[in-house]
Amino acid sequence: MARVTLRRRDDLPEHLKPLWDRMTVYGPFEGQAGAMANRLPIFEHMWRLLTQLADDGVLQKRYLELAIVATSLVNQCEFCVAQHSPKLAVEGISAEGAANLLDWEKHPELTEVDRLVVEYSIAVTANWNRIRDAMFERLRAHFSEAQIVELTWRIALCGAFNRFNDVLQVEVDV
């Protein structure tokens, strides 16, 4: 059970109800959004950012989901792993493959670029102060600067969501 009251759509002011509706299209995140809605600026800015990034789409969905699941596995966030692993299935990664992303070096379902994304996600999450220029040279071979910035931001943001969900005990939406 969540440690805070989970707000619902009807608890929001009228101008934020369309954002709630848009959030539900993004995925089954009513619990997380409901916790955020206890502080309306957090709800509004996070979900506007996430939906805008989804609409703009500079990063392939596969890479985004690999990054989110890898980060969440490092942080042991059951909520985010459960919410995002099915999105990897749509991208061709089996449930077992998603569960074993941290074994990226010899992962049979990952391409070279997939492995790089997972390796970078782990580095940003666990060793951010030790990332060397060589990693960025490898990233630049496959991604634009805008994509690298978004990938880095989404990994860092995922870490924040991992902590938010775990500390407040937000349960997995089904």
N, CA, C and O of each residue as an XYZ file, in Angstrom:
696
protein
N       0.844     -1.178      0.000
C       0.000      0.000      0.000
C       0.890      1.241      0.000
O       1.879      1.327      0.728
N       0.510      2.179     -0.824
C       1.286      3.421     -0.939
C       1.280      4.178      0.386
O       0.321      4.121      1.155
N       2.372      4.880      0.624
C       2.525      5.649      1.848
C       1.840      7.009      1.803
O       1.775      7.708      2.814
N       1.333      7.380      0.644
C       0.577      8.623      0.499
C      -0.737      8.299     -0.200
O      -0.873      7.260     -0.847
N      -1.682      9.188     -0.062
C      -2.950      9.029     -0.761
C      -2.712      9.139     -2.259
O      -2.036     10.058     -2.721
N      -3.260      8.211     -3.004
C      -3.158      8.270     -4.460
C      -4.346      9.059     -4.997
O      -5.492      8.616     -4.920
N      -4.055     10.206     -5.529
C      -5.100     11.058     -6.095
C      -5.598     10.455     -7.403
O      -4.899      9.672     -8.046
N      -6.794     10.823     -7.778
C      -7.412     10.328     -9.009
C      -7.687     11.517     -9.925
O      -7.494     12.674     -9.552
N      -8.127     11.209    -11.092
C      -8.439     12.244    -12.085
C      -9.405     13.274    -11.528
O      -9.227     14.475    -11.735
N     -10.433     12.808    -10.818
C     -11.457     13.709    -10.287
C     -10.918     14.659     -9.216
O     -11.551     15.670     -8.913
N      -9.760     14.345     -8.645
C      -9.150     15.218     -7.635
C      -8.410     16.397     -8.252
O      -8.054     17.345     -7.552
N      -8.178     16.341     -9.558
C      -7.385     17.373    -10.236
C      -8.228     18.574    -10.627
O      -9.436     18.447    -10.831
N      -7.605     19.733    -10.731
C      -8.322     20.879    -11.305
C      -8.613     20.595    -12.783
O      -7.918     19.807    -13.425
N      -9.621     21.233    -13.295
C     -10.073     20.971    -14.675
C      -8.959     21.081    -15.709
O      -8.903     20.277    -16.640
N      -8.064     22.069    -15.559
C      -7.032     22.270    -16.577
C      -6.006     21.132    -16.622
O      -5.275     21.011    -17.604
N      -5.937     20.294    -15.575
C      -4.992     19.178    -15.577
C      -5.623     17.836    -15.947
O      -4.906     16.855    -16.146
N      -6.933     17.780    -16.042
C      -7.591     16.516    -16.392
C      -7.210     16.019    -17.784
O      -7.044     14.811    -17.952
N      -7.063     16.879    -18.788
C      -6.592     16.375    -20.085
C      -5.180     15.778    -20.006
O      -4.873     14.832    -20.732
N      -4.331     16.311    -19.147
C      -2.996     15.747    -18.979
C      -3.096     14.365    -18.335
O      -2.363     13.455    -18.724
N      -3.972     14.193    -17.379
C      -4.205     12.867    -16.788
C      -4.635     11.885    -17.874
O      -4.134     10.763    -17.944
N      -5.557     12.314    -18.710
C      -6.032     11.451    -19.794
C      -4.890     11.073    -20.733
O      -4.794      9.928    -21.175
N      -4.036     12.029    -21.029
C      -2.884     11.780    -21.904
C      -1.904     10.821    -21.227
O      -1.320      9.962    -21.888
N      -1.723     10.964    -19.918
C      -0.841     10.097    -19.150
C      -1.304      8.652    -19.231
O      -0.475      7.746    -19.316
N      -2.605      8.417    -19.206
C      -3.096      7.039    -19.247
C      -2.833      6.390    -20.599
O      -2.767      5.164    -20.686
N      -2.684      7.176    -21.644
C      -2.311      6.644    -22.954
C      -0.832      6.250    -22.952
O      -0.435      5.310    -23.642
N      -0.031      6.962    -22.186
C       1.403      6.698    -22.057
C       1.644      5.309    -21.460
O       2.613      4.631    -21.802
N       0.751      4.904    -20.570
C       0.870      3.596    -19.939
C       0.072      3.549    -18.652
O      -0.532      4.545    -18.255
N       0.067      2.396    -17.999
C      -0.701      2.259    -16.750
C       0.067      2.814    -15.556
O       0.607      2.066    -14.741
N       0.102      4.130    -15.474
C       0.883      4.787    -14.428
C       0.003      5.594    -13.476
O       0.451      6.595    -12.918
N      -1.245      5.166    -13.288
C      -2.153      5.917    -12.433
C      -1.652      6.014    -10.996
O      -1.832      7.044    -10.347
N      -1.025      4.951    -10.495
C      -0.513      4.986     -9.127
C       0.585      6.019     -8.962
O       0.557      6.825     -8.032
N       1.542      5.995     -9.858
C       2.641      6.958     -9.793
C       2.119      8.383     -9.979
O       2.488      9.289     -9.232
N       1.267      8.570    -10.971
C       0.702      9.898    -11.212
C      -0.155     10.339    -10.028
O      -0.162     11.513     -9.658
N      -0.880      9.381     -9.436
C      -1.707      9.702     -8.278
C      -0.883     10.156     -7.093
O      -1.299     11.050     -6.356
N       0.277      9.556     -6.898
C       1.173     10.000     -5.824
C       1.709     11.392     -6.145
O       1.749     12.262     -5.274
N       2.123     11.602     -7.395
C       2.637     12.912     -7.800
C       1.586     13.999     -7.669
O       1.910     15.149     -7.374
N       0.332     13.640     -7.885
C      -0.751     14.628     -7.876
C      -1.005     15.212     -6.492
O      -1.798     16.144     -6.359
N      -0.357     14.691     -5.469
C      -0.419     15.339     -4.170
C       0.292     16.680     -4.188
O       0.082     17.521     -3.314
N       1.125     16.867     -5.183
C       1.821     18.150     -5.395
C       1.683     18.462     -6.874
O       2.444     17.965     -7.705
N       0.702     19.290     -7.188
C       0.306     19.517     -8.581
C       1.434     19.975     -9.501
O       1.469     19.534    -10.650
N       2.367     20.842     -9.063
C       3.456     21.199     -9.983
C       4.306     19.992    -10.388
O       4.783     19.924    -11.521
N       4.498     19.046     -9.475
C       5.265     17.847     -9.817
C       4.503     17.033    -10.848
O       5.067     16.638    -11.869
N       3.227     16.780    -10.591
C       2.400     16.033    -11.545
C       2.419     16.708    -12.912
O       2.689     16.070    -13.930
N       2.130     18.000    -12.920
C       2.010     18.709    -14.195
C       3.322     18.719    -14.973
O       3.336     18.391    -16.160
N       4.394     19.080    -14.341
C       5.659     19.224    -15.075
C       6.240     17.884    -15.495
O       6.775     17.767    -16.598
N       6.147     16.877    -14.645
C       6.689     15.565    -15.025
C       5.907     14.960    -16.184
O       6.498     14.456    -17.139
N       4.578     15.009    -16.102
C       3.786     14.372    -17.158
C       3.771     15.195    -18.436
O       3.670     14.627    -19.524
N       3.867     16.510    -18.337
C       4.031     17.302    -19.567
C       5.360     16.970    -20.235
O       5.423     16.816    -21.455
N       6.416     16.860    -19.444
C       7.726     16.511    -19.985
C       7.685     15.130    -20.640
O       8.114     14.979    -21.784
N       7.184     14.142    -19.943
C       7.171     12.779    -20.472
C       6.327     12.654    -21.736
O       6.734     11.998    -22.696
N       5.162     13.276    -21.738
C       4.315     13.172    -22.926
C       4.902     13.960    -24.095
O       4.783     13.537    -25.245
N       5.530     15.094    -23.816
C       6.169     15.862    -24.895
C       7.352     15.089    -25.474
O       7.517     15.041    -26.693
N       8.174     14.486    -24.620
C       9.290     13.679    -25.114
C       8.785     12.504    -25.943
O       9.386     12.157    -26.960
N       7.696     11.899    -25.519
C       7.117     10.798    -26.293
C       6.609     11.291    -27.644
O       6.768     10.606    -28.654
N       6.001     12.469    -27.668
C       5.480     13.021    -28.926
C       6.598     13.409    -29.889
O       6.472     13.219    -31.099
N       7.688     13.952    -29.356
C       8.790     14.411    -30.200
C       9.613     13.260    -30.753
O      10.079     13.328    -31.891
N       9.796     12.222    -29.983
C      10.394     10.984    -30.444
C      11.754     11.044    -31.122
O      11.894     10.506    -32.220
N      12.771     11.674    -30.521
C      14.096     11.661    -31.136
C      14.851     10.370    -30.828
O      15.834     10.050    -31.496
N      14.399      9.637    -29.829
C      15.054      8.407    -29.415
C      14.135      7.227    -29.716
O      12.952      7.255    -29.375
N      14.674      6.199    -30.350
C      13.853      5.025    -30.641
C      13.308      4.430    -29.343
O      13.999      4.374    -28.326
N      12.071      3.994    -29.403
C      11.395      3.428    -28.234
C      12.205      2.257    -27.651
O      12.304      2.120    -26.432
N      12.767      1.438    -28.499
C      13.560      0.286    -28.035
C      14.691      0.743    -27.120
O      14.887      0.165    -26.052
N      15.434      1.768    -27.519
C      16.559      2.246    -26.722
C      16.094      2.868    -25.415
O      16.714      2.679    -24.369
N      15.007      3.605    -25.485
C      14.448      4.209    -24.278
C      14.058      3.133    -23.271
O      14.408      3.224    -22.094
N      13.336      2.119    -23.729
C      12.883      1.071    -22.816
C      14.050      0.231    -22.295
O      14.041     -0.178    -21.134
N      15.052     -0.031    -23.137
C      16.247     -0.731    -22.651
C      16.902      0.061    -21.525
O      17.300     -0.507    -20.508
N      17.011      1.367    -21.710
C      17.630      2.228    -20.709
C      16.820      2.227    -19.415
O      17.390      2.119    -18.329
N      15.514      2.344    -19.519
C      14.662      2.390    -18.327
C      14.717      1.077    -17.561
O      14.851      1.075    -16.338
N      14.614     -0.039    -18.275
C      14.623     -1.328    -17.582
C      15.997     -1.605    -16.984
O      16.085     -2.085    -15.854
N      17.066     -1.314    -17.712
C      18.414     -1.532    -17.165
C      18.635     -0.688    -15.913
O      19.134     -1.186    -14.904
N      18.266      0.579    -15.981
C      18.413      1.466    -14.826
C      17.604      0.941    -13.644
O      18.088      0.919    -12.512
N      16.384      0.523    -13.909
C      15.504      0.032    -12.848
C      15.997     -1.285    -12.262
O      15.802     -1.545    -11.075
N      16.634     -2.119    -13.084
C      17.237     -3.342    -12.558
C      18.410     -3.018    -11.638
O      18.548     -3.621    -10.574
N      19.253     -2.072    -12.041
C      20.375     -1.661    -11.188
C      19.840     -1.149     -9.847
O      20.376     -1.484     -8.790
N      18.795     -0.348     -9.899
C      18.218      0.242     -8.685
C      17.234     -0.669     -7.973
O      16.705     -0.314     -6.919
N      16.986     -1.835     -8.538
C      16.063     -2.824     -7.972
C      14.671     -2.240     -7.727
O      14.061     -2.481     -6.686
N      14.183     -1.477     -8.693
C      12.845     -0.889     -8.603
C      11.842     -1.821     -9.278
O      11.717     -1.834    -10.502
N      11.139     -2.588     -8.474
C      10.168     -3.546     -9.010
C       9.072     -2.853     -9.804
O       8.620     -3.376    -10.823
N       8.640     -1.679     -9.348
C       7.585     -0.938    -10.028
C       7.974     -0.671    -11.474
O       7.233     -1.014    -12.395
N       9.130     -0.063    -11.671
C       9.525      0.337    -13.032
C       9.872     -0.858    -13.907
O       9.580     -0.852    -15.103
N      10.493     -1.882    -13.328
C      10.780     -3.085    -14.109
C       9.463     -3.702    -14.581
O       9.328     -4.075    -15.746
N       8.503     -3.804    -13.676
C       7.209     -4.403    -14.038
C       6.456     -3.553    -15.062
O       5.807     -4.096    -15.956
N       6.535     -2.246    -14.942
C       5.815     -1.360    -15.855
C       6.453     -1.317    -17.247
O       5.746     -1.192    -18.246
N       7.777     -1.419    -17.316
C       8.457     -1.214    -18.596
C       8.894     -2.497    -19.296
O       9.110     -2.467    -20.508
N       9.032     -3.603    -18.606
C       9.420     -4.846    -19.275
C       8.445     -5.251    -20.373
O       8.886     -5.705    -21.428
N       7.122     -5.104    -20.164
C       6.203     -5.432    -21.263
C       6.417     -4.547    -22.500
O       6.158     -4.983    -23.622
N       6.881     -3.330    -22.305
C       7.163     -2.449    -23.449
C       8.362     -2.969    -24.225
O       8.447     -2.770    -25.437
N       9.289     -3.633    -23.543
C      10.412     -4.257    -24.234
C       9.948     -5.459    -25.042
O      10.505     -5.746    -26.101
N       8.930     -6.167    -24.550
C       8.395     -7.312    -25.293
C       7.897     -6.864    -26.662
O       8.072     -7.568    -27.656
N       7.276     -5.689    -26.705
C       6.804     -5.131    -27.974
C       7.990     -4.859    -28.895
O       7.855     -4.907    -30.118
N       9.141     -4.578    -28.312
C      10.359     -4.278    -29.073
C      11.174     -5.540    -29.373
O      12.291     -5.447    -29.881
N      10.621     -6.718    -29.062
C      11.284     -7.970    -29.420
C      12.180     -8.577    -28.364
O      12.919     -9.519    -28.651
N      12.133     -8.061    -27.147
C      12.940     -8.608    -26.048
C      12.011     -9.440    -25.162
O      11.015     -8.931    -24.649
N      12.341    -10.711    -24.987
C      11.505    -11.603    -24.185
C      11.511    -11.168    -22.718
O      12.351    -10.372    -22.299
N      10.561    -11.703    -21.946
C      10.507    -11.412    -20.513
C      11.800    -11.861    -19.837
O      12.334    -11.152    -18.983
N      12.301    -13.027    -20.214
C      13.562    -13.518    -19.663
C      14.717    -12.610    -20.080
O      15.610    -12.314    -19.286
N      14.683    -12.177    -21.333
C      15.718    -11.265    -21.819
C      15.712     -9.949    -21.064
O      16.771     -9.410    -20.742
N      14.525     -9.431    -20.779
C      14.417     -8.182    -20.015
C      14.957     -8.372    -18.604
O      15.650     -7.498    -18.083
N      14.651     -9.492    -17.989
C      15.108     -9.760    -16.628
C      16.624     -9.900    -16.546
O      17.215     -9.694    -15.486
N      17.252    -10.251    -17.672
C      18.700    -10.492    -17.695
C      19.488     -9.408    -18.416
O      20.601     -9.661    -18.878
N      18.938     -8.217    -18.519
C      19.625     -7.137    -19.235
C      20.980     -6.775    -18.630
O      21.879     -6.337    -19.348
N      21.133     -6.950    -17.342
C      22.395     -6.567    -16.724
C      23.548     -7.476    -17.166
O      24.716     -7.150    -16.959
N      23.214     -8.602    -17.768
C      24.216     -9.475    -18.400
C      24.318     -9.110    -19.874
O      24.240     -9.981    -20.740
N      24.490     -7.840    -20.155
C      24.413     -7.277    -21.498
C      25.531     -7.723    -22.426
O      25.331     -7.762    -23.640
N      26.696     -8.059    -21.897
C      27.843     -8.334    -22.762
C      27.636     -9.522    -23.693
O      28.123     -9.516    -24.824
N      26.927    -10.525    -23.233
C      26.703    -11.720    -24.061
C      25.220    -11.994    -24.260
O      24.828    -13.116    -24.583
N      24.405    -10.981    -24.069
C      22.944    -11.137    -24.167
C      22.568    -11.469    -25.606
O      22.860    -10.686    -26.510
N      21.927    -12.612    -25.837
C      21.645    -13.044    -27.212
C      20.576    -12.240    -27.944
O      20.487    -12.311    -29.170
N      19.775    -11.487    -27.224
C      18.688    -10.733    -27.862
C      19.073     -9.294    -28.190
O      18.281     -8.560    -28.780
N      20.270     -8.889    -27.817
C      20.675     -7.497    -27.988
C      21.608     -7.318    -29.182
O      22.480     -8.145    -29.447
N      21.397     -6.217    -29.887
C      22.316     -5.817    -30.945
C      23.502     -5.083    -30.316
O      23.529     -4.846    -29.108
N      24.463     -4.736    -31.139
C      25.624     -3.970    -30.653
C      25.184     -2.646    -30.035
O      25.683     -2.253    -28.981
N      24.252     -1.959    -30.690
C      23.783     -0.670    -30.173
C      22.957     -0.876    -28.902
O      23.062     -0.082    -27.968
N      22.143     -1.921    -28.854
C      21.400     -2.236    -27.633
C      22.354     -2.415    -26.458
O      22.119     -1.892    -25.369
N      23.427     -3.156    -26.689
C      24.412     -3.405    -25.630
C      25.034     -2.092    -25.146
O      25.248     -1.896    -23.950
N      25.313     -1.214    -26.082
C      25.877      0.087    -25.730
C      24.904      0.875    -24.864
O      25.309      1.486    -23.875
N      23.633      0.866    -25.222
C      22.608      1.585    -24.443
C      22.529      1.021    -23.025
O      22.464      1.779    -22.057
N      22.535     -0.294    -22.901
C      22.462     -0.910    -21.569
C      23.734     -0.611    -20.779
O      23.664     -0.264    -19.601
N      24.885     -0.744    -21.416
C      26.147     -0.435    -20.745
C      26.153      1.018    -20.259
O      26.560      1.296    -19.131
N      25.703      1.937    -21.107
C      25.661      3.356    -20.737
C      24.665      3.589    -19.600
O      24.937      4.373    -18.691
N      23.530      2.924    -19.644
C      22.520      3.065    -18.583
C      23.076      2.627    -17.238
O      22.858      3.286    -16.221
N      23.790      1.523    -17.240
C      24.400      1.032    -16.002
C      25.447      2.038    -15.518
O      25.515      2.343    -14.327
N      26.256      2.548    -16.438
C      27.301      3.510    -16.070
C      26.708      4.794    -15.496
O      27.181      5.294    -14.476
N      25.680      5.326    -16.142
C      25.055      6.564    -15.657
C      24.417      6.334    -14.289
O      24.413      7.234    -13.448
N      23.886      5.156    -14.065
C      23.203      4.853    -12.806
C      24.170      4.543    -11.669
O      23.974      4.998    -10.542
N      25.208      3.776    -11.960
C      26.063      3.282    -10.887
C      27.469      3.883    -10.859
O      28.132      3.858     -9.822
N      27.924      4.419    -11.986
C      29.308      4.909    -12.065
C      29.391      6.233    -12.805
O      30.334      6.453    -13.565
N      28.435      7.109    -12.603
C      28.350      8.355    -13.371
C      29.620      9.191    -13.282
O      29.944      9.923    -14.217
N      30.330      9.093    -12.189
C      31.533      9.904    -12.017
C      32.781      9.266    -12.629
O      33.879      9.812    -12.521
N      32.608      8.111    -13.272
C      33.742      7.421    -13.886
C      33.575      7.210    -15.390
O      34.349      6.466    -15.992
N      32.598      7.837    -15.997
C      32.382      7.656    -17.437
C      33.467      8.411    -18.191
O      33.703      9.593    -17.942
N      34.107      7.736    -19.089
C      35.229      8.301    -19.842
C      34.773      8.767    -21.220
O      33.698      8.398    -21.692
N      35.602      9.575    -21.848
C      35.311     10.103    -23.187
C      35.120      8.991    -24.218
O      34.364      9.157    -25.176
N      35.788      7.879    -24.029
C      35.659      6.766    -24.983
C      34.205      6.300    -25.095
O      33.757      5.917    -26.175
N      33.484      6.333    -24.002
C      32.065      5.951    -24.034
C      31.295      6.905    -24.941
O      30.424      6.472    -25.695
N      31.603      8.188    -24.876
C      30.892      9.159    -25.704
C      31.280      9.041    -27.174
O      30.461      9.300    -28.056
N      32.487      8.661    -27.433
C      32.880      8.408    -28.821
C      32.063      7.261    -29.391
O      31.611      7.322    -30.534
N      31.875      6.220    -28.597
C      31.054      5.080    -29.038
C      29.594      5.505    -29.207
O      28.943      5.105    -30.172
N      29.080      6.307    -28.283
C      27.695      6.784    -28.402
C      27.521      7.646    -29.656
O      26.532      7.503    -30.375
N      28.473      8.534    -29.917
C      28.382      9.433    -31.086
C      28.384      8.685    -32.418
O      27.911      9.211    -33.426
N      28.903      7.485    -32.425
C      28.892      6.682    -33.649
C      27.474      6.245    -34.022
O      27.216      5.859    -35.162
N      26.547      6.311    -33.041
C      25.180      5.819    -33.281
C      24.084      6.834    -32.979
O      22.954      6.687    -33.445
N      24.412      7.862    -32.201
C      23.394      8.797    -31.732
C      23.823     10.245    -31.958
O      25.006     10.580    -31.898
N      22.834     11.088    -32.218
C      23.086     12.529    -32.305
C      23.269     13.079    -30.884
O      22.995     12.396    -29.897
N      23.734     14.313    -30.809
C      23.873     14.924    -29.481
C      22.530     15.057    -28.784
O      22.436     14.849    -27.574
N      21.492     15.400    -29.533
C      20.147     15.486    -28.933
C      19.732     14.134    -28.365
O      19.138     14.071    -27.289
N      20.034     13.071    -29.070
C      19.686     11.733    -28.582
C      20.505     11.362    -27.341
O      19.975     10.760    -26.407
N      21.780     11.715    -27.328
C      22.621     11.427    -26.162
C      22.120     12.202    -24.947
O      22.060     11.665    -23.840
N      21.763     13.459    -25.158
C      21.239     14.271    -24.050
C      19.939     13.666    -23.532
O      19.759     13.527    -22.323
N      19.034     13.306    -24.436
C      17.766     12.728    -23.976
C      17.990     11.383    -23.296
O      17.381     11.110    -22.262
N      18.845     10.547    -23.854
C      19.122      9.252    -23.240
C      19.672      9.441    -21.832
O      19.240      8.763    -20.900
N      20.612     10.350    -21.675
C      21.200     10.617    -20.362
C      20.142     11.142    -19.393
O      20.059     10.696    -18.249
N      19.336     12.092    -19.863
C      18.289     12.661    -19.011
C      17.285     11.597    -18.593
O      16.887     11.540    -17.429
N      16.872     10.750    -19.539
C      15.865      9.733    -19.220
C      16.408      8.700    -18.239
O      15.667      8.213    -17.386
N      17.690      8.361    -18.348
C      18.306      7.436    -17.391
C      18.319      8.081    -16.004
O      17.925      7.454    -15.021
N      18.773      9.333    -15.928
C      18.820     10.036    -14.639
C      17.418     10.208    -14.058
O      17.216     10.013    -12.860
N      16.462     10.566    -14.889
C      15.081     10.731    -14.435
C      14.504      9.397    -13.962
O      13.773      9.344    -12.973
N      14.833      8.338    -14.667
C      14.366      7.012    -14.254
C      14.872      6.686    -12.859
O      14.136      6.131    -12.044
N      16.132      7.029    -12.578
C      16.658      6.810    -11.235
C      15.859      7.569    -10.180
O      15.614      7.056     -9.087
N      15.458      8.781    -10.512
C      14.623      9.557     -9.588
C      13.259      8.887     -9.414
O      12.757      8.784     -8.295
N      12.661      8.434    -10.515
C      11.376      7.737    -10.419
C      11.513      6.454     -9.602
O      10.627      6.119     -8.815
N      12.634      5.729     -9.789
C      12.850      4.505     -9.009
C      12.776      4.816     -7.523
O      12.103      4.117     -6.766
N      13.461      5.854     -7.117
C      13.479      6.207     -5.700
C      12.105      6.689     -5.220
O      11.643      6.312     -4.143
N      11.468      7.521     -6.032
C      10.137      8.030     -5.701
C       9.165      6.869     -5.480
O       8.465      6.823     -4.468
N       9.128      5.943     -6.422
C       8.184      4.824     -6.341
C       8.480      3.917     -5.152
O       7.567      3.487     -4.447
N       9.757      3.628     -4.933
C      10.115      2.727     -3.848
C       9.892      3.358     -2.475
O       9.344      2.714     -1.580
N      10.306      4.597     -2.304
C      10.158      5.250     -1.003
C       8.681      5.406     -0.642
O       8.297      5.195      0.508
N       7.863      5.772     -1.614
C       6.435      5.975     -1.343
C       5.628      4.683     -1.500
O       4.410      4.688     -1.326
N       6.304      3.580     -1.830
C       5.682      2.276     -2.002
C       4.514      2.311     -2.981
O       3.438      1.775     -2.712
N       4.749      2.948     -4.114
C       3.742      2.976     -5.168
C       3.667      1.574     -5.768
O       4.686      1.003     -6.157
N       2.472      1.030     -5.838
C       2.301     -0.329     -6.325
C       2.176     -0.344     -7.842
O       1.800      0.647     -8.469
N       2.498     -1.478     -8.402
C       2.420     -1.682     -9.851
C       0.969     -1.643    -10.288
O       0.112     -2.314     -9.712
N       0.701     -0.839    -11.327
C      -0.642     -0.788    -11.903
C      -0.773     -1.932    -12.906
O       0.147     -2.225    -13.669
N      -1.933     -2.563    -12.881
C      -2.176     -3.645    -13.840
C      -3.349     -3.333    -14.716
O      -3.700     -4.132    -15.584
